[in-house]
Amino acid sequence: MMSLPFLLFACGLGAAWLRQRAAAMGFWVAGLVVLLVLFRMNMSDVLNIAL
Amino acid sequence: MPGDVAKLLNALALMAVDTVLALAFVDQLWFSDLPCPLCILQRAGLTAAGFGLALNVIFGPKPSHYGMTILGAAVGGAISIRQILDHIVPGTGSYGNAIFGLHLYTWAFIAFALMIIGSAIMLLDDRQFSRAEPMWSRLRPLPVTAVATFILLAIGNVISTVLLCGAGFCPETPGGYLIFNDNLRVTMFAGAL
C-alpha cells in the first residue's frame, strides 16, 4: 500500500514519456491524493511537543 | 529567458532531485539505514515535486508544471516538518544517521523549501511561456538522462517499498525487509483491512 504513490507517479512518468500529458497529470493527482491519505493514516497519534 | 534555457534549468533541478533520491538509496542499501514510513512518504513527496520538473523538460515549461512542483514540495515539506516535530523536544531521540549535522528529514525539508522558492522564481519570468516549441524532438542528453533516471528511481522506490513493507503499512522502525520473512502474510492481511 505504501508503494502506491510511487506506482502512480511511475505510471504518470511513463505516460509523459509517451507524450500523454493529460494522463500524466491525472496519475500525478491520484498519486498526490494517495500520498496525503497515507500521511493522514500514518499520523493518527497526537504530536507531543510539550516541554 | 528563452524556453530552452528554462528547460535546461529544469533538467538540472531534476538531476538534483535524482541525486537526492539516489543518495537515499545509498543510505538504505550501503549503510543499512532502512527508511521509516514518514521517510518513504518524503521520498514520494520528492517524486511528486520532481514530476513537475520532468513535465517541464518533456513538454516545455508551463505554469501548471511549476504548480505541480510547488504542491508536491508543499506536501513533502509538511511530512518532513511532522517528522522534525516528532524529535524536536530534547530527549525524544532521532531517526537514522545524521549527515553534516542534520538528519535526512531536516535535509528533506530544506530541499522542499528550495524547490518551492526555485519554482516561484522561475514563475516570475513570463518569456519562457511565450512560444510553444516541439521540445521532445530537441531533447539533448542531459534532459533525457535526468528524466530517464527519475523514472528508474520511481520504479526503484516501488520495488524497494514492496520489499520493505509488503502490501500493507510499513513498521514504525523497520528491522528488515518484510517480504523476506514470515510476517508478510500478517502484513498483507492487515493491509487488506
gemmi code that builds the backbone of each chain (N, CA, C; Angstrom):
import gemmi

chains = {
    "A": [
        ("MET", (0.823, -1.205, 0.000), (0.000, 0.000, 0.000), (0.863, 1.263, 0.000)),
        ("MET", (1.980, 1.205, 0.758), (2.858, 2.383, 0.816), (3.561, 2.641, -0.519)),
        ("SER", (3.586, 1.639, -1.367), (4.256, 1.824, -2.664), (3.322, 2.418, -3.711)),
        ("LEU", (2.040, 2.574, -3.346), (1.045, 3.039, -4.321), (1.367, 4.427, -4.898)),
        ("PRO", (1.780, 5.416, -4.068), (2.111, 6.723, -4.672), (3.228, 6.611, -5.715)),
        ("PHE", (4.264, 5.834, -5.389), (5.368, 5.669, -6.343), (4.879, 5.011, -7.624)),
        ("LEU", (3.988, 4.020, -7.453), (3.461, 3.315, -8.628), (2.685, 4.285, -9.525)),
        ("LEU", (1.848, 5.117, -8.895), (1.064, 6.080, -9.679), (1.968, 7.118, -10.342)),
        ("PHE", (2.977, 7.585, -9.607), (3.913, 8.559, -10.200), (4.702, 7.914, -11.341)),
        ("ALA", (5.097, 6.670, -11.157), (5.838, 5.975, -12.224), (4.962, 5.812, -13.469)),
        ("CYS", (3.686, 5.465, -13.256), (2.759, 5.358, -14.399), (2.611, 6.718, -15.084)),
        ("GLY", (2.509, 7.767, -14.277), (2.395, 9.115, -14.841), (3.622, 9.503, -15.643)),
        ("LEU", (4.790, 9.160, -15.130), (6.025, 9.471, -15.859), (6.105, 8.671, -17.151)),
        ("GLY", (5.623, 7.422, -17.081), (5.575, 6.618, -18.306), (4.656, 7.255, -19.335)),
        ("ALA", (3.510, 7.743, -18.857), (2.579, 8.418, -19.772), (3.215, 9.683, -20.351)),
        ("ALA", (3.934, 10.425, -19.510), (4.606, 11.638, -20.002), (5.658, 11.282, -21.041)),
        ("TRP", (6.390, 10.208, -20.792), (7.417, 9.759, -21.740), (6.781, 9.434, -23.097)),
        ("LEU", (5.530, 8.915, -23.032), (4.788, 8.596, -24.263), (3.991, 9.807, -24.771)),
        ("ARG", (4.238, 10.965, -24.171), (3.645, 12.236, -24.589), (2.148, 12.299, -24.352)),
        ("GLN", (1.684, 11.623, -23.325), (0.270, 11.699, -22.938), (0.175, 12.613, -21.713)),
        ("ARG", (0.105, 13.922, -21.961), (0.203, 14.879, -20.867), (-0.992, 14.791, -19.916)),
        ("ALA", (-2.191, 14.694, -20.464), (-3.388, 14.651, -19.611), (-3.361, 13.420, -18.698)),
        ("ALA", (-2.986, 12.290, -19.261), (-2.907, 11.068, -18.451), (-1.839, 11.213, -17.371)),
        ("ALA", (-0.715, 11.818, -17.741), (0.371, 12.016, -16.770), (-0.101, 12.863, -15.594)),
        ("MET", (-0.817, 13.944, -15.908), (-1.293, 14.821, -14.833), (-2.357, 14.117, -13.989)),
        ("GLY", (-3.164, 13.280, -14.615), (-4.155, 12.511, -13.869), (-3.500, 11.554, -12.881)),
        ("PHE", (-2.466, 10.860, -13.343), (-1.741, 9.952, -12.441), (-1.089, 10.738, -11.301)),
        ("TRP", (-0.590, 11.940, -11.628), (0.062, 12.751, -10.589), (-0.944, 13.153, -9.514)),
        ("VAL", (-2.123, 13.601, -9.937), (-3.157, 13.998, -8.974), (-3.538, 12.802, -8.095)),
        ("ALA", (-3.744, 11.640, -8.730), (-4.094, 10.433, -7.962), (-2.982, 10.095, -6.975)),
        ("GLY", (-1.732, 10.188, -7.423), (-0.602, 9.893, -6.538), (-0.534, 10.839, -5.367)),
        ("LEU", (-0.804, 12.117, -5.620), (-0.736, 13.106, -4.541), (-1.856, 12.872, -3.519)),
        ("VAL", (-3.052, 12.529, -4.004), (-4.168, 12.255, -3.093), (-3.844, 11.037, -2.223)),
        ("VAL", (-3.321, 9.981, -2.855), (-2.955, 8.775, -2.099), (-1.865, 9.109, -1.076)),
        ("LEU", (-0.922, 9.946, -1.472), (0.150, 10.354, -0.556), (-0.422, 11.067, 0.667)),
        ("LEU", (-1.375, 11.970, 0.434), (-1.989, 12.694, 1.555), (-2.775, 11.743, 2.456)),
        ("VAL", (-3.485, 10.790, 1.854), (-4.253, 9.821, 2.653), (-3.304, 8.973, 3.503)),
        ("LEU", (-2.204, 8.518, 2.891), (-1.240, 7.701, 3.640), (-0.596, 8.511, 4.767)),
        ("PHE", (-0.338, 9.783, 4.524), (0.225, 10.655, 5.564), (-0.749, 10.751, 6.729)),
        ("ARG", (-2.018, 10.946, 6.419), (-3.038, 11.042, 7.467), (-3.157, 9.733, 8.250)),
        ("MET", (-3.119, 8.613, 7.530), (-3.274, 7.309, 8.189), (-2.066, 6.963, 9.043)),
        ("ASN", (-0.888, 7.417, 8.634), (0.317, 7.133, 9.412), (0.447, 8.053, 10.617)),
        ("MET", (-0.189, 9.210, 10.556), (-0.036, 10.201, 11.604), (-1.319, 10.341, 12.394)),
        ("SER", (-1.799, 9.245, 12.930), (-3.047, 9.294, 13.687), (-2.809, 9.692, 15.143)),
        ("ASP", (-1.551, 9.595, 15.617), (-1.276, 9.929, 17.011), (-1.069, 11.439, 17.167)),
        ("VAL", (-1.376, 11.910, 18.376), (-1.243, 13.336, 18.665), (0.230, 13.686, 18.832)),
        ("LEU", (0.631, 14.798, 18.262), (2.020, 15.238, 18.374), (2.292, 15.718, 19.795)),
        ("ASN", (3.358, 15.204, 20.403), (3.697, 15.590, 21.767), (4.911, 16.506, 21.744)),
        ("ILE", (4.648, 17.805, 21.863), (5.775, 18.743, 21.878), (5.757, 19.576, 23.159)),
        ("ALA", (5.128, 19.035, 24.207), (5.096, 19.734, 25.488), (6.470, 19.679, 26.143)),
        ("LEU", (6.957, 20.810, 26.607), (8.276, 20.865, 27.238), (8.170, 20.603, 28.735)),
    ],
    "B": [
        ("MET", (13.718, 34.724, -20.100), (14.645, 33.677, -20.526), (13.959, 32.812, -21.584)),
        ("PRO", (14.699, 32.367, -22.563), (14.096, 31.503, -23.586), (13.661, 30.162, -23.003)),
        ("GLY", (12.738, 29.520, -23.718), (12.214, 28.241, -23.232), (13.290, 27.183, -23.099)),
        ("ASP", (14.268, 27.216, -24.014), (15.331, 26.207, -23.952), (16.172, 26.340, -22.683)),
        ("VAL", (16.439, 27.589, -22.285), (17.223, 27.817, -21.067), (16.430, 27.353, -19.845)),
        ("ALA", (15.126, 27.680, -19.851), (14.271, 27.246, -18.735), (14.237, 25.725, -18.666)),
        ("LYS", (14.185, 25.105, -19.834), (14.154, 23.637, -19.858), (15.459, 23.051, -19.312)),
        ("LEU", (16.561, 23.693, -19.677), (17.861, 23.232, -19.173), (17.935, 23.384, -17.658)),
        ("LEU", (17.445, 24.507, -17.144), (17.454, 24.718, -15.692), (16.578, 23.669, -14.996)),
        ("ASN", (15.432, 23.358, -15.616), (14.569, 22.312, -15.044), (15.262, 20.957, -15.063)),
        ("ALA", (16.011, 20.687, -16.138), (16.739, 19.418, -16.214), (17.805, 19.349, -15.116)),
        ("LEU", (18.481, 20.459, -14.869), (19.493, 20.484, -13.802), (18.839, 20.281, -12.433)),
        ("ALA", (17.697, 20.934, -12.233), (16.982, 20.751, -10.958), (16.526, 19.302, -10.809)),
        ("LEU", (16.089, 18.702, -11.917), (15.661, 17.300, -11.861), (16.843, 16.384, -11.556)),
        ("MET", (18.023, 16.733, -12.082), (19.229, 15.955, -11.752), (19.522, 16.043, -10.252)),
        ("ALA", (19.284, 17.222, -9.672), (19.494, 17.381, -8.228), (18.517, 16.495, -7.450)),
        ("VAL", (17.251, 16.451, -7.920), (16.262, 15.578, -7.267), (16.685, 14.113, -7.414)),
        ("ASP", (17.145, 13.764, -8.620), (17.645, 12.398, -8.846), (18.756, 12.063, -7.854)),
        ("THR", (19.658, 13.029, -7.652), (20.793, 12.799, -6.750), (20.316, 12.547, -5.325)),
        ("VAL", (19.351, 13.348, -4.876), (18.838, 13.175, -3.507), (18.188, 11.799, -3.353)),
        ("LEU", (17.342, 11.421, -4.343), (16.684, 10.111, -4.270), (17.703, 8.973, -4.337)),
        ("ALA", (18.742, 9.156, -5.151), (19.776, 8.126, -5.255), (20.564, 8.022, -3.948)),
        ("LEU", (20.860, 9.175, -3.324), (21.587, 9.144, -2.051), (20.761, 8.462, -0.962)),
        ("ALA", (19.434, 8.642, -1.026), (18.568, 7.935, -0.063), (18.698, 6.425, -0.241)),
        ("PHE", (18.814, 5.994, -1.495), (19.007, 4.561, -1.758), (20.381, 4.103, -1.260)),
        ("VAL", (21.409, 4.946, -1.446), (22.747, 4.601, -0.958), (22.710, 4.429, 0.555)),
        ("ASP", (22.035, 5.361, 1.242), (21.918, 5.286, 2.691), (21.179, 4.003, 3.106)),
        ("GLN", (20.172, 3.634, 2.329), (19.378, 2.440, 2.649), (20.152, 1.156, 2.380)),
        ("LEU", (20.812, 1.088, 1.228), (21.429, -0.172, 0.809), (22.848, -0.329, 1.345)),
        ("TRP", (23.618, 0.759, 1.336), (25.029, 0.665, 1.725), (25.190, 0.717, 3.234)),
        ("PHE", (24.454, 1.659, 3.880), (24.597, 1.831, 5.325), (23.486, 1.115, 6.100)),
        ("SER", (22.632, 0.373, 5.395), (21.535, -0.381, 6.031), (20.661, 0.493, 6.917)),
        ("ASP", (20.451, 1.725, 6.503), (19.596, 2.658, 7.235), (18.207, 2.591, 6.610)),
        ("LEU", (17.399, 1.645, 7.101), (16.104, 1.402, 6.464), (15.148, 2.559, 6.709)),
        ("PRO", (14.387, 2.945, 5.694), (13.509, 4.119, 5.844), (12.265, 3.823, 6.670)),
        ("CYS", (11.886, 4.789, 7.496), (10.657, 4.701, 8.278), (9.475, 5.085, 7.372)),
        ("PRO", (8.229, 4.902, 7.845), (7.078, 5.267, 6.995), (7.120, 6.724, 6.527)),
        ("LEU", (7.449, 7.651, 7.454), (7.491, 9.060, 7.046), (8.629, 9.321, 6.058)),
        ("CYS", (9.732, 8.593, 6.210), (10.852, 8.748, 5.265), (10.411, 8.340, 3.863)),
        ("ILE", (9.644, 7.237, 3.794), (9.146, 6.766, 2.494), (8.195, 7.803, 1.898)),
        ("LEU", (7.331, 8.371, 2.749), (6.389, 9.372, 2.239), (7.124, 10.634, 1.782)),
        ("GLN", (8.234, 10.960, 2.435), (9.020, 12.113, 1.977), (9.659, 11.831, 0.618)),
        ("ARG", (10.093, 10.602, 0.410), (10.601, 10.232, -0.916), (9.503, 10.390, -1.962)),
        ("ALA", (8.275, 9.984, -1.577), (7.149, 10.126, -2.506), (6.866, 11.605, -2.774)),
        ("GLY", (6.991, 12.441, -1.735), (6.818, 13.882, -1.917), (7.854, 14.454, -2.867)),
        ("LEU", (9.076, 13.958, -2.732), (10.148, 14.411, -3.629), (9.852, 13.984, -5.066)),
        ("THR", (9.289, 12.786, -5.211), (8.913, 12.314, -6.548), (7.768, 13.163, -7.108)),
        ("ALA", (6.794, 13.506, -6.242), (5.672, 14.345, -6.683), (6.166, 15.719, -7.135)),
        ("ALA", (7.115, 16.275, -6.394), (7.642, 17.594, -6.749), (8.487, 17.518, -8.025)),
        ("GLY", (9.298, 16.480, -8.123), (10.134, 16.324, -9.314), (9.328, 16.045, -10.569)),
        ("PHE", (8.112, 15.539, -10.381), (7.223, 15.235, -11.509), (6.987, 16.480, -12.374)),
        ("GLY", (6.734, 17.602, -11.708), (6.517, 18.853, -12.451), (7.746, 19.261, -13.246)),
        ("LEU", (8.922, 19.070, -12.644), (10.172, 19.381, -13.353), (10.312, 18.496, -14.590)),
        ("ALA", (9.964, 17.204, -14.420), (10.058, 16.278, -15.549), (9.111, 16.691, -16.682)),
        ("LEU", (7.903, 17.127, -16.312), (6.966, 17.582, -17.346), (7.493, 18.837, -18.045)),
        ("ASN", (8.137, 19.715, -17.291), (8.750, 20.900, -17.910), (9.816, 20.497, -18.927)),
        ("VAL", (10.566, 19.464, -18.594), (11.628, 19.008, -19.503), (11.019, 18.358, -20.755)),
        ("ILE", (9.986, 17.560, -20.559), (9.418, 16.804, -21.672), (8.532, 17.679, -22.560)),
        ("PHE", (7.625, 18.436, -21.943), (6.631, 19.191, -22.726), (6.972, 20.672, -22.863)),
        ("GLY", (8.029, 21.117, -22.190), (8.337, 22.540, -22.185), (7.740, 23.194, -20.955)),
        ("PRO", (8.321, 24.333, -20.548), (7.859, 24.965, -19.306), (6.429, 25.495, -19.409)),
        ("LYS", (5.636, 25.183, -18.392), (4.260, 25.677, -18.281), (3.999, 26.025, -16.817)),
        ("PRO", (3.173, 27.039, -16.566), (2.870, 27.394, -15.169), (2.271, 26.230, -14.391)),
        ("SER", (1.455, 25.406, -15.052), (0.833, 24.279, -14.335), (1.885, 23.290, -13.841)),
        ("HIS", (2.957, 23.116, -14.606), (4.021, 22.196, -14.179), (4.735, 22.737, -12.937)),
        ("TYR", (4.983, 24.058, -12.936), (5.591, 24.650, -11.741), (4.640, 24.528, -10.546)),
        ("GLY", (3.326, 24.667, -10.818), (2.343, 24.494, -9.745), (2.398, 23.098, -9.165)),
        ("MET", (2.588, 22.100, -10.030), (2.702, 20.718, -9.549), (3.927, 20.564, -8.655)),
        ("THR", (5.026, 21.183, -9.069), (6.244, 21.106, -8.246), (6.020, 21.751, -6.883)),
        ("ILE", (5.367, 22.914, -6.881), (5.132, 23.615, -5.615), (4.204, 22.801, -4.707)),
        ("LEU", (3.128, 22.253, -5.280), (2.198, 21.454, -4.467), (2.872, 20.193, -3.924)),
        ("GLY", (3.615, 19.512, -4.782), (4.320, 18.307, -4.331), (5.313, 18.626, -3.231)),
        ("ALA", (6.045, 19.736, -3.394), (7.024, 20.134, -2.379), (6.329, 20.568, -1.092)),
        ("ALA", (5.143, 21.174, -1.207), (4.410, 21.588, -0.001), (3.968, 20.357, 0.794)),
        ("VAL", (3.470, 19.343, 0.086), (3.060, 18.106, 0.777), (4.284, 17.437, 1.404)),
        ("GLY", (5.356, 17.318, 0.629), (6.584, 16.711, 1.170), (7.131, 17.501, 2.347)),
        ("GLY", (7.059, 18.829, 2.244), (7.539, 19.680, 3.339), (6.716, 19.474, 4.600)),
        ("ALA", (5.397, 19.320, 4.432), (4.536, 19.083, 5.598), (4.908, 17.767, 6.281)),
        ("ILE", (5.212, 16.758, 5.471), (5.592, 15.452, 6.036), (6.922, 15.565, 6.783)),
        ("SER", (7.879, 16.275, 6.191), (9.183, 16.392, 6.860), (9.077, 17.243, 8.127)),
        ("ILE", (8.223, 18.272, 8.096), (8.030, 19.074, 9.316), (7.455, 18.206, 10.436)),
        ("ARG", (6.510, 17.339, 10.065), (5.924, 16.441, 11.070), (7.018, 15.577, 11.721)),
        ("GLN", (7.933, 15.075, 10.898), (8.984, 14.221, 11.466), (9.980, 15.042, 12.285)),
        ("ILE", (10.244, 16.256, 11.844), (11.125, 17.124, 12.644), (10.487, 17.381, 14.009)),
        ("LEU", (9.171, 17.672, 14.016), (8.472, 17.950, 15.275), (8.424, 16.717, 16.180)),
        ("ASP", (8.411, 15.531, 15.572), (8.437, 14.301, 16.375), (9.687, 14.235, 17.251)),
        ("HIS", (10.766, 14.843, 16.792), (12.051, 14.724, 17.501), (12.571, 16.070, 18.009)),
        ("ILE", (11.721, 17.083, 18.032), (12.228, 18.418, 18.356), (12.398, 18.623, 19.858)),
        ("VAL", (11.622, 17.881, 20.650), (11.757, 18.017, 22.100), (13.018, 17.284, 22.548)),
        ("PRO", (13.871, 17.933, 23.345), (15.088, 17.266, 23.821), (14.759, 15.950, 24.537)),
        ("GLY", (15.535, 14.922, 24.196), (15.338, 13.627, 24.829), (14.424, 12.700, 24.054)),
        ("THR", (13.863, 13.186, 22.935), (12.964, 12.323, 22.158), (13.720, 11.561, 21.066)),
        ("GLY", (15.021, 11.710, 21.030), (15.819, 10.924, 20.096), (15.711, 11.423, 18.668)),
        ("SER", (16.126, 10.574, 17.752), (16.099, 10.947, 16.338), (15.947, 9.664, 15.537)),
        ("TYR", (15.844, 9.817, 14.225), (15.742, 8.621, 13.382), (16.838, 8.665, 12.324)),
        ("GLY", (17.579, 7.594, 12.215), (18.572, 7.478, 11.154), (19.867, 8.215, 11.446)),
        ("ASN", (20.741, 8.179, 10.449), (22.053, 8.796, 10.599), (21.978, 10.290, 10.287)),
        ("ALA", (22.840, 11.059, 10.978), (22.960, 12.489, 10.677), (24.019, 12.684, 9.592)),
        ("ILE", (23.739, 13.573, 8.666), (24.688, 13.895, 7.608), (25.008, 15.380, 7.708)),
        ("PHE", (26.283, 15.701, 7.921), (26.713, 17.084, 8.156), (25.900, 17.729, 9.283)),
        ("GLY", (25.616, 16.960, 10.306), (24.961, 17.502, 11.493), (23.439, 17.537, 11.435)),
        ("LEU", (22.870, 17.258, 10.279), (21.409, 17.281, 10.154), (20.906, 15.907, 9.716)),
        ("HIS", (19.730, 15.541, 10.219), (19.150, 14.262, 9.805), (18.472, 14.405, 8.444)),
        ("LEU", (18.194, 13.250, 7.840), (17.683, 13.267, 6.466), (16.367, 14.023, 6.356)),
        ("TYR", (15.516, 13.930, 7.403), (14.226, 14.621, 7.299), (14.407, 16.135, 7.340)),
        ("THR", (15.464, 16.611, 8.036), (15.739, 18.051, 8.026), (16.271, 18.478, 6.659)),
        ("TRP", (17.179, 17.673, 6.106), (17.662, 17.961, 4.747), (16.505, 17.933, 3.749)),
        ("ALA", (15.568, 17.000, 3.963), (14.414, 16.913, 3.054), (13.601, 18.200, 3.112)),
        ("PHE", (13.396, 18.718, 4.329), (12.638, 19.965, 4.447), (13.346, 21.106, 3.718)),
        ("ILE", (14.676, 21.169, 3.865), (15.444, 22.211, 3.163), (15.281, 22.055, 1.655)),
        ("ALA", (15.341, 20.812, 1.176), (15.189, 20.564, -0.267), (13.805, 20.995, -0.751)),
        ("PHE", (12.764, 20.663, 0.022), (11.402, 21.048, -0.383), (11.262, 22.575, -0.400)),
        ("ALA", (11.827, 23.241, 0.604), (11.748, 24.706, 0.643), (12.463, 25.310, -0.566)),
        ("LEU", (13.632, 24.765, -0.906), (14.378, 25.274, -2.062), (13.589, 25.057, -3.360)),
        ("MET", (12.877, 23.936, -3.444), (12.085, 23.670, -4.661), (10.942, 24.668, -4.799)),
        ("ILE", (10.309, 24.987, -3.680), (9.208, 25.964, -3.731), (9.753, 27.339, -4.124)),
        ("ILE", (10.855, 27.747, -3.501), (11.442, 29.058, -3.809), (11.910, 29.091, -5.264)),
        ("GLY", (12.584, 28.031, -5.697), (13.085, 27.977, -7.075), (11.959, 28.035, -8.095)),
        ("SER", (10.879, 27.298, -7.844), (9.738, 27.313, -8.771), (9.099, 28.697, -8.805)),
        ("ALA", (8.980, 29.321, -7.639), (8.389, 30.668, -7.596), (9.244, 31.655, -8.382)),
        ("ILE", (10.554, 31.533, -8.250), (11.454, 32.425, -9.002), (11.311, 32.173, -10.507)),
        ("MET", (11.257, 30.911, -10.890), (11.106, 30.589, -12.322), (9.787, 31.119, -12.871)),
        ("LEU", (8.744, 31.117, -12.040), (7.437, 31.607, -12.492), (7.444, 33.110, -12.749)),
        ("LEU", (8.429, 33.817, -12.204), (8.487, 35.271, -12.394), (8.783, 35.649, -13.847)),
        ("ASP", (9.423, 34.735, -14.576), (9.802, 35.045, -15.954), (8.742, 34.513, -16.919)),
        ("ASP", (8.052, 35.435, -17.595), (6.954, 35.028, -18.491), (7.447, 34.631, -19.879)),
        ("ARG", (8.645, 35.049, -20.256), (9.078, 34.825, -21.644), (9.251, 33.340, -21.970)),
        ("GLN", (9.522, 32.537, -20.938), (9.699, 31.104, -21.202), (8.406, 30.447, -21.682)),
        ("PHE", (7.256, 31.092, -21.377), (5.970, 30.512, -21.760), (5.451, 31.081, -23.084)),
        ("SER", (6.211, 31.978, -23.695), (5.669, 32.771, -24.799), (5.451, 31.988, -26.081)),
        ("ARG", (6.250, 30.992, -26.334), (6.049, 30.267, -27.583), (6.087, 28.759, -27.332)),
        ("ALA", (5.216, 28.097, -28.064), (5.179, 26.640, -27.984), (6.183, 26.070, -28.970)),
        ("GLU", (7.032, 25.199, -28.463), (8.025, 24.609, -29.351), (8.043, 23.090, -29.162)),
        ("PRO", (8.368, 22.382, -30.181), (8.400, 20.917, -30.083), (9.604, 20.457, -29.273)),
        ("MET", (9.429, 20.494, -27.945), (10.559, 20.223, -27.049), (11.124, 18.814, -27.225)),
        ("TRP", (10.202, 17.869, -27.405), (10.655, 16.487, -27.358), (11.700, 16.194, -28.427)),
        ("SER", (11.511, 16.772, -29.603), (12.439, 16.492, -30.686), (13.790, 17.172, -30.467)),
        ("ARG", (13.821, 18.129, -29.518), (15.073, 18.857, -29.314), (15.748, 18.489, -27.997)),
        ("LEU", (15.340, 17.375, -27.426), (15.955, 16.969, -26.166), (17.413, 16.584, -26.383)),
        ("ARG", (18.219, 16.990, -25.459), (19.641, 16.666, -25.521), (19.953, 15.653, -24.423)),
        ("PRO", (21.173, 15.146, -24.404), (21.487, 14.048, -23.463), (21.167, 14.355, -22.003)),
        ("LEU", (21.466, 15.570, -21.534), (21.242, 15.870, -20.113), (19.763, 15.760, -19.725)),
        ("PRO", (18.853, 16.412, -20.457), (17.434, 16.253, -20.079), (16.939, 14.820, -20.189)),
        ("VAL", (17.363, 14.114, -21.221), (16.923, 12.713, -21.371), (17.433, 11.873, -20.209)),
        ("THR", (18.701, 12.084, -19.843), (19.282, 11.348, -18.714), (18.544, 11.672, -17.417)),
        ("ALA", (18.246, 12.972, -17.221), (17.562, 13.377, -15.990), (16.190, 12.721, -15.883)),
        ("VAL", (15.423, 12.743, -16.972), (14.072, 12.162, -16.936), (14.143, 10.641, -16.807)),
        ("ALA", (15.025, 10.004, -17.583), (15.129, 8.540, -17.535), (15.548, 8.073, -16.142)),
        ("THR", (16.517, 8.779, -15.540), (16.958, 8.415, -14.187), (15.822, 8.584, -13.185)),
        ("PHE", (15.054, 9.658, -13.361), (13.924, 9.922, -12.452), (12.888, 8.802, -12.535)),
        ("ILE", (12.593, 8.363, -13.752), (11.638, 7.260, -13.927), (12.175, 5.984, -13.268)),
        ("LEU", (13.455, 5.694, -13.484), (14.050, 4.495, -12.888), (14.018, 4.558, -11.359)),
        ("LEU", (14.259, 5.753, -10.807), (14.229, 5.890, -9.347), (12.811, 5.713, -8.797)),
        ("ALA", (11.811, 6.195, -9.554), (10.417, 5.992, -9.120), (10.085, 4.500, -9.119)),
        ("ILE", (10.499, 3.798, -10.175), (10.263, 2.347, -10.231), (11.045, 1.641, -9.118)),
        ("GLY", (12.272, 2.099, -8.891), (13.088, 1.527, -7.814), (12.431, 1.697, -6.456)),
        ("ASN", (11.766, 2.825, -6.243), (11.082, 3.051, -4.968), (9.853, 2.152, -4.828)),
        ("VAL", (9.188, 1.876, -5.958), (8.063, 0.923, -5.905), (8.577, -0.427, -5.410)),
        ("ILE", (9.653, -0.910, -6.031), (10.207, -2.225, -5.679), (10.707, -2.220, -4.233)),
        ("SER", (11.458, -1.176, -3.866), (12.023, -1.096, -2.516), (10.931, -1.092, -1.455)),
        ("THR", (9.858, -0.324, -1.705), (8.798, -0.216, -0.699), (8.026, -1.524, -0.572)),
        ("VAL", (7.809, -2.207, -1.692), (7.133, -3.512, -1.626), (8.004, -4.501, -0.839)),
        ("LEU", (9.318, -4.492, -1.099), (10.219, -5.395, -0.380), (10.234, -5.074, 1.112)),
        ("LEU", (10.170, -3.788, 1.429), (10.294, -3.356, 2.820), (8.996, -3.536, 3.603)),
        ("CYS", (7.869, -3.259, 2.960), (6.604, -3.186, 3.696), (5.582, -4.216, 3.245)),
        ("GLY", (5.847, -4.961, 2.206), (4.836, -5.869, 1.692), (3.682, -5.078, 1.098)),
        ("ALA", (2.466, -5.596, 1.313), (1.297, -4.934, 0.736), (0.588, -4.019, 1.725)),
        ("GLY", (1.091, -3.941, 2.938), (0.404, -3.142, 3.960), (1.186, -1.906, 4.336)),
        ("PHE", (1.003, -1.471, 5.585), (1.740, -0.316, 6.086), (3.121, -0.747, 6.558)),
        ("CYS", (4.041, 0.204, 6.544), (5.403, -0.092, 6.989), (5.465, -0.042, 8.517)),
        ("PRO", (6.326, -0.870, 9.126), (6.521, -0.773, 10.577), (7.193, 0.552, 10.944)),
        ("GLU", (6.898, 1.038, 12.156), (7.445, 2.339, 12.592), (8.970, 2.351, 12.542)),
        ("THR", (9.571, 1.269, 13.063), (11.031, 1.146, 12.988), (11.336, -0.176, 12.302)),
        ("PRO", (11.530, -0.157, 11.016), (11.724, -1.408, 10.276), (13.003, -2.122, 10.704)),
        ("GLY", (12.872, -3.426, 10.949), (14.031, -4.218, 11.343), (14.601, -5.012, 10.186)),
        ("GLY", (13.920, -4.992, 9.086), (14.377, -5.742, 7.921), (13.333, -5.664, 6.821)),
        ("TYR", (13.587, -6.405, 5.757), (12.648, -6.395, 4.631), (11.559, -7.420, 4.900)),
        ("LEU", (10.322, -6.942, 5.075), (9.205, -7.819, 5.445), (8.976, -8.915, 4.417)),
        ("ILE", (9.254, -8.620, 3.153), (8.966, -9.583, 2.098), (9.802, -10.853, 2.270)),
        ("PHE", (10.936, -10.720, 3.003), (11.827, -11.859, 3.155), (11.575, -12.644, 4.438)),
        ("ASN", (10.570, -12.252, 5.218), (10.329, -13.026, 6.434), (8.874, -13.462, 6.527)),
        ("ASP", (8.562, -14.166, 7.602), (7.264, -14.810, 7.709), (6.140, -13.842, 8.044)),
        ("ASN", (6.481, -12.570, 8.324), (5.440, -11.630, 8.719), (4.652, -11.102, 7.532)),
        ("LEU", (5.085, -11.470, 6.320), (4.446, -10.902, 5.141), (2.953, -11.208, 5.115)),
        ("ARG", (2.591, -12.457, 5.473), (1.196, -12.817, 5.386), (0.365, -11.947, 6.345)),
        ("VAL", (0.915, -11.718, 7.547), (0.228, -10.872, 8.519), (0.104, -9.458, 7.969)),
        ("THR", (1.193, -8.970, 7.358), (1.188, -7.610, 6.822), (0.152, -7.456, 5.719)),
        ("MET", (0.107, -8.462, 4.837), (-0.842, -8.394, 3.734), (-2.266, -8.418, 4.267)),
        ("PHE", (-2.484, -9.236, 5.336), (-3.818, -9.335, 5.920), (-4.201, -7.996, 6.531)),
        ("ALA", (-3.240, -7.375, 7.251), (-3.504, -6.072, 7.868), (-3.768, -5.022, 6.800)),
        ("GLY", (-3.045, -5.104, 5.697), (-3.233, -4.142, 4.623), (-4.587, -4.265, 3.980)),
        ("ALA", (-5.118, -5.502, 3.941), (-6.437, -5.714, 3.334), (-7.538, -5.130, 4.197)),
        ("LEU", (-7.274, -5.014, 5.495), (-8.275, -4.430, 6.400), (-8.194, -2.953, 6.300)),
    ],
}
model = gemmi.Model(1)
for chain_id, residues in chains.items():
    chain = gemmi.Chain(chain_id)
    for i, (resn, *xyz) in enumerate(residues, 1):
        res = gemmi.Residue()
        res.name, res.seqid = resn, gemmi.SeqId(i, " ")
        for name, pos in zip(("N", "CA", "C"), xyz):
            atom = gemmi.Atom()
            atom.name, atom.element = name, gemmi.Element(name[0])
            atom.pos, atom.b_iso = gemmi.Position(*pos), 0.0
            res.add_atom(atom)
        chain.add_residue(res)
    model.add_chain(chain)
structure = gemmi.Structure()
structure.add_model(model)
structure.setup_entities()
